[in-house]
Amino acid sequence: MIETLLVGSGAALGAMLRFALNNYFEPKTTRLPKSTFFINLTGSLLLGIFFGMHLSNPLYLFLGTGIMGGYTTFSTYNFELFVLWKNDRPMFYRYVFGSYGLGLLLSFIGIVIGSN
């Protein structure tokens, strides 16, 4: 029961943070979806840091699974990819490779930071 509350409360906080950042960036963009790109990359870095810090299970459930789960957004990312595929193929490829390539790099950097 406590694990469910940790994950759920963290996810609510992460979703509110994502909502605020989405409203800060241009909510509707015709080119690169800046807010989702920024959110997913910073989420990769932070999740790597949390993992590298070897947090206790309750703290990782709250920060990693909860907040980062609510903060990052795979469904929005896929919808934006679909729109770019239809409207701007070069940007589609930049977004896919930029998101995954930089996301993996930032996750690795986060693990290194969190481990030190």
Summary of the structure (lengths in Angstrom):
residues: 116
radius of gyration: 15.1
end to end distance: 32.5
largest distance: 46.7
contacts: 362
relative contact order: 0.20
helix: 84%
strand: 0%
